[in-house]
Amino acid sequence: MKPAIVMQSDFGIDSGLVACMHGICKMIDPQLETYDITHQIPAFQIREASYCLQYTVPCWPSGTVFVSVVDPGVGTSRRASVAKLKNGSYVVTPDNGTLTFLHDMIGVEEIREIDEKTNRYQKTKNVSVFHGRDLFAYCAAKLAAGKITYEEVGPEYPVEEIILHELHHAEVTTGDVKAMIQGYDPFGSAEVSVRNEEFVQAGFQLGERLRVSVSDAKRVILDKEILYERSFGYVPKGEDVLFQDLALFVTIASNEANFKEKYGLCEEQQYKVRIRRTNK
């Protein structure tokens, strides 16, 4: 059975762009199965694309070919790449920071730059603004269909040269975590840069009320006790709660409310988070 192709982008769903990507895969091999993660990543937000991949990739079989296109530098000298992950799957993407979370969470075994002479759709060779179709989907389809081997994608280059965004790793000790807010889910919940397993290692127990503070460079925005539990439903409507999120990081949320809006947090600002037992 041929591996599936699984795509994400910031193209939106109000045009034919995504259909073009699916279509080019079917032109290579009509039997290929293509699926979507999302095409509503905020425009140009490479970090969001990277974060989405890190919790999606482990849910698919080894060998799956992922295509991720959030590409502000399309048509420039930035590398178009195919990364082979340490779990056996592949990611076809611009090397622009998209691989950051996968590099950290799963690991990149090898990376190759796509040879555009052989692995680019030639009928649109003079078009430089739609590499999602003409380069990434096209090369992914050839790889998934078995028309090229991974070695035939193009020249290998050192994993150490992969473009990576800065990650804010948590400082974790027994009963005390120092981290950052690294993003927000569609419900406005704040995703914190401490992994679920690290939170367990810190010794916190479900049902504990923990002291949580959130601050920016100028002020403390929140400093209160918050219940650590399995999910939203353990607190009354509108109350805050800590839980282990599906994206593998601890999250602060408000039950049936938007935590981000509730505390006036914004995407562009950096926020420090400290979570500790009250006797710390």
C-alpha positions as CSV (number, residue, x, y, z in Angstrom):
1,M,0.0,0.0,0.0
2,K,1.3,3.4,-0.9
3,P,1.8,6.0,1.9
4,A,-0.8,8.7,2.3
5,I,-0.1,12.4,1.5
6,V,-1.2,14.7,4.3
7,M,-1.2,18.5,3.6
8,Q,-1.4,21.8,5.5
9,S,-1.0,25.4,4.4
10,D,-2.1,29.0,5.0
11,F,-3.9,29.1,1.6
12,G,-7.4,29.2,3.1
13,I,-10.4,27.3,1.7
14,D,-12.0,30.0,-0.4
15,S,-10.1,29.4,-3.7
16,G,-8.9,26.6,-5.9
17,L,-5.3,26.5,-4.5
18,V,-5.8,23.4,-2.3
19,A,-7.7,21.5,-5.0
20,C,-4.7,22.2,-7.3
21,M,-2.4,20.5,-4.9
22,H,-4.6,17.5,-4.6
23,G,-5.0,17.4,-8.3
24,I,-1.3,17.4,-9.1
25,C,-0.9,14.4,-6.8
26,K,-3.6,12.5,-8.7
27,M,-1.9,13.4,-12.0
28,I,1.2,11.6,-10.7
29,D,-0.7,8.6,-9.5
30,P,-4.6,8.4,-9.4
31,Q,-4.3,5.8,-6.6
32,L,-2.6,8.1,-4.2
33,E,-4.7,9.0,-1.1
34,T,-4.5,12.7,-0.1
35,Y,-5.8,14.3,3.1
36,D,-5.8,17.7,4.7
37,I,-4.7,18.7,8.2
38,T,-5.8,22.3,7.8
39,H,-5.4,25.1,5.2
40,Q,-6.4,27.8,7.7
41,I,-3.0,28.4,9.4
42,P,-2.8,32.2,9.8
43,A,-1.1,33.8,6.8
44,F,2.7,33.6,7.0
45,Q,2.8,32.1,10.5
46,I,5.6,29.5,10.1
47,R,5.7,28.8,13.8
48,E,2.0,27.9,13.8
49,A,2.6,25.4,10.9
50,S,5.5,23.9,12.9
51,Y,3.5,23.5,16.0
52,C,0.6,21.9,14.2
53,L,2.8,19.3,12.6
54,Q,4.4,18.2,15.9
55,Y,1.1,16.8,17.3
56,T,-0.3,15.7,14.0
57,V,2.6,13.6,12.6
58,P,2.6,11.1,15.5
59,C,-1.0,10.2,14.7
60,W,-0.2,8.9,11.2
61,P,1.6,5.7,10.2
62,S,5.3,5.7,9.7
63,G,6.2,6.5,6.1
64,T,3.4,9.1,5.6
65,V,4.4,12.0,3.4
66,F,3.4,15.4,4.9
67,V,3.3,18.6,2.9
68,S,3.5,21.8,4.8
69,V,3.3,25.1,2.9
70,V,3.6,28.4,4.8
71,D,6.1,30.0,2.6
72,P,6.6,33.8,2.8
73,G,9.9,33.3,0.8
74,V,8.4,31.4,-2.1
75,G,10.4,31.9,-5.3
76,T,13.5,33.1,-3.5
77,S,16.8,31.3,-2.6
78,R,15.3,29.6,0.5
79,R,15.7,25.8,0.3
80,A,12.8,23.6,-0.7
81,S,13.3,20.4,1.2
82,V,12.2,16.9,2.1
83,A,13.0,15.9,5.7
84,K,13.1,12.2,6.8
85,L,12.0,12.1,10.4
86,K,13.3,9.6,12.9
87,N,9.9,8.0,13.1
88,G,10.1,7.1,9.4
89,S,7.8,9.7,8.0
90,Y,8.6,12.5,5.5
91,V,7.9,16.3,5.5
92,V,8.0,18.2,2.2
93,T,8.3,21.9,3.1
94,P,10.3,25.1,2.7
95,D,13.2,25.0,5.1
96,N,12.2,28.2,6.9
97,G,11.5,27.1,10.4
98,T,8.6,24.8,9.7
99,L,10.7,21.8,11.0
100,T,11.4,23.4,14.4
101,F,9.0,21.5,16.6
102,L,9.5,18.2,14.7
103,H,13.3,18.5,15.1
104,D,12.9,19.0,18.8
105,M,10.1,16.5,19.5
106,I,10.7,13.6,17.0
107,G,14.0,14.4,15.4
108,V,15.2,14.7,11.8
109,E,17.3,11.9,10.5
110,E,18.2,13.3,7.1
111,I,17.3,16.3,4.9
112,R,17.5,16.8,1.1
113,E,17.0,19.8,-1.1
114,I,14.5,19.2,-3.9
115,D,16.1,19.1,-7.3
116,E,13.9,21.4,-9.3
117,K,15.2,20.1,-12.6
118,T,13.7,16.6,-12.1
119,N,11.2,17.0,-9.3
120,R,9.3,20.1,-10.3
121,Y,6.1,20.3,-12.4
122,Q,7.5,21.5,-15.7
123,K,4.4,22.8,-17.3
124,T,4.5,25.8,-15.0
125,K,8.3,26.2,-14.9
126,N,8.0,30.0,-15.3
127,V,5.7,30.4,-12.3
128,S,7.5,31.0,-9.1
129,V,4.7,31.8,-6.7
130,F,2.9,28.5,-6.3
131,H,5.5,26.0,-5.1
132,G,2.8,24.4,-3.0
133,R,1.5,22.8,-6.2
134,D,4.5,22.9,-8.5
135,L,7.2,21.8,-6.2
136,F,6.0,20.5,-2.8
137,A,2.9,18.6,-3.8
138,Y,4.5,17.4,-7.0
139,C,7.6,16.0,-5.3
140,A,5.6,14.5,-2.5
141,A,3.4,12.7,-5.0
142,K,6.4,11.3,-6.8
143,L,7.9,10.1,-3.5
144,A,4.7,8.6,-2.2
145,A,4.0,6.9,-5.6
146,G,7.4,5.3,-5.6
147,K,8.4,7.0,-8.8
148,I,11.5,8.3,-7.0
149,T,13.4,7.1,-3.9
150,Y,14.2,9.5,-1.1
151,E,17.8,9.6,-2.3
152,E,16.5,10.8,-5.7
153,V,14.7,13.8,-4.2
154,G,17.9,15.9,-4.5
155,P,21.2,16.5,-2.7
156,E,21.5,15.9,1.0
157,Y,22.7,18.7,3.3
158,P,23.6,18.7,7.0
159,V,20.8,18.5,9.5
160,E,22.7,21.2,11.4
161,E,21.8,23.6,8.6
162,I,18.1,23.3,9.1
163,I,16.5,26.7,9.9
164,L,15.0,26.5,13.4
165,H,13.0,29.0,15.4
166,E,13.9,29.7,19.0
167,L,12.1,27.4,21.4
168,H,11.5,28.4,25.1
169,H,12.2,25.2,27.0
170,A,10.7,25.1,30.5
171,E,12.8,25.1,33.6
172,V,11.4,22.2,35.6
173,T,12.2,21.3,39.2
174,T,10.1,19.4,41.8
175,G,6.9,21.4,42.4
176,D,8.0,24.4,40.3
177,V,7.9,25.1,36.6
178,K,9.1,28.3,34.7
179,A,8.0,28.5,31.1
180,M,6.5,30.8,28.4
181,I,3.1,31.0,26.6
182,Q,4.0,29.6,23.2
183,G,0.6,29.9,21.5
184,Y,-3.2,29.8,21.7
185,D,-5.7,27.2,20.5
186,P,-8.9,28.2,18.6
187,F,-10.7,28.5,21.9
188,G,-8.2,31.1,23.3
189,S,-6.5,28.6,25.7
190,A,-2.9,29.4,26.4
191,E,-0.4,26.6,25.5
192,V,2.6,26.7,27.8
193,S,6.1,25.6,26.9
194,V,6.2,22.7,29.3
195,R,5.6,19.2,28.0
196,N,3.0,17.0,29.6
197,E,5.6,14.5,30.7
198,E,7.7,17.2,32.2
199,F,4.8,18.4,34.2
200,V,4.3,14.9,35.6
201,Q,8.0,14.7,36.4
202,A,7.7,17.9,38.5
203,G,5.4,15.9,40.8
204,F,2.1,17.7,40.3
205,Q,-1.0,15.6,41.0
206,L,-4.4,15.9,39.5
207,G,-6.8,17.7,41.8
208,E,-4.1,20.0,43.2
209,R,-4.6,23.8,43.3
210,L,-1.4,25.3,41.9
211,R,-0.1,28.9,42.1
212,V,0.0,30.2,38.5
213,S,1.4,33.6,37.5
214,V,1.5,35.1,34.0
215,S,3.6,38.3,33.4
216,D,5.0,40.3,30.6
217,A,8.0,42.7,30.8
218,K,6.0,45.4,32.6
219,R,3.4,43.8,34.8
220,V,1.9,40.7,36.4
221,I,-1.3,39.9,34.6
222,L,-2.4,36.9,36.6
223,D,-1.3,35.5,40.0
224,K,-3.8,33.0,41.5
225,E,-4.5,29.4,42.4
226,I,-5.8,27.3,39.5
227,L,-7.0,23.7,39.7
228,Y,-4.9,21.1,37.8
229,E,-7.3,18.5,36.4
230,R,-8.1,16.3,33.4
231,S,-10.3,18.7,31.5
232,F,-12.5,21.8,31.6
233,G,-15.5,20.1,33.2
234,Y,-13.9,19.9,36.6
235,V,-14.4,23.7,37.2
236,P,-17.5,25.9,37.0
237,K,-18.2,27.8,33.8
238,G,-15.8,30.7,33.4
239,E,-13.3,29.4,35.9
240,D,-9.7,28.8,35.0
241,V,-8.1,25.3,34.8
242,L,-4.8,23.6,34.0
243,F,-4.7,20.4,32.0
244,Q,-2.5,18.3,29.8
245,D,-3.4,19.2,26.2
246,L,-3.7,17.1,23.1
247,A,-0.8,19.0,21.6
248,L,1.4,17.4,24.2
249,F,2.0,20.6,26.2
250,V,0.3,21.9,29.4
251,T,-2.5,24.4,28.8
252,I,-4.2,27.1,30.9
253,A,-7.9,27.6,29.9
254,S,-11.2,29.0,31.0
255,N,-14.2,26.6,31.0
256,E,-16.5,27.7,28.2
257,A,-14.7,31.0,28.0
258,N,-11.7,32.5,26.1
259,F,-8.7,32.7,28.4
260,K,-6.7,34.9,26.0
261,E,-9.5,37.5,25.8
262,K,-10.3,37.2,29.5
263,Y,-6.8,38.5,30.5
264,G,-6.2,40.7,27.5
265,L,-3.3,38.6,26.1
266,C,-2.1,39.2,22.5
267,E,-0.2,37.0,20.0
268,E,2.7,39.4,19.6
269,Q,3.6,39.7,23.2
270,Q,5.8,37.3,25.2
271,Y,4.5,36.1,28.5
272,K,6.4,34.3,31.3
273,V,4.5,31.6,33.2
274,R,5.3,30.2,36.6
275,I,3.4,27.2,38.0
276,R,4.3,26.0,41.5
277,R,2.9,24.5,44.7
278,T,1.7,27.2,47.1
279,N,4.5,26.4,49.6
280,K,7.2,27.3,47.0
